[in-house]
């Protein structure tokens, strides 16, 4: 059973999820604690103040960008959009280090929670369909090996050590 799940995950490829950190829930809890004395105080009618923490809770829980081998899945509070890699013309970077996906018709789609520091991860997940502008990843790391071909970087270290001549042996 576990081997089946492992094989299924290997077939899906790499996956990266960009979302708001879970520590935001602590801030929402603190906001609830701060709103409670006002909302339940002597002056009635302020219970509507609980709408703000509830709205923030929904925002943190829903907002994310998921990158897979097939493309990007952008999810916001009120919507969801799938962007296959083939429909993307490229990525645009805003002044605040945010990333937007540029579609074939030059429309831009904001990628929530994706920043410029995440571009190498997007390049790795897309398996080279999106280029890494930072130069952190090499072309070998970006491309996935074809089916049936061994991955050269996955060669065991023992085998690599056997093929290299040692210092004491003369080379032929």
Secondary structure, 3 states (H helix, E strand, C coil): CHHHHHHHHHHHCCCEEEECCCCHHHHHHHHHHHHHHHHCCCCCCCHHHHHHHHHHHHHHHHCEEEECCCEEEEECCCCEEEEEHHHEEEEEECCCCEEEEEECCCCEEEEEEEEHHHHHHHHHHCCCCCCCCCCCCCHHHHCCCCCCCCCHHHCCHHHHHHHCCCCCCCCC
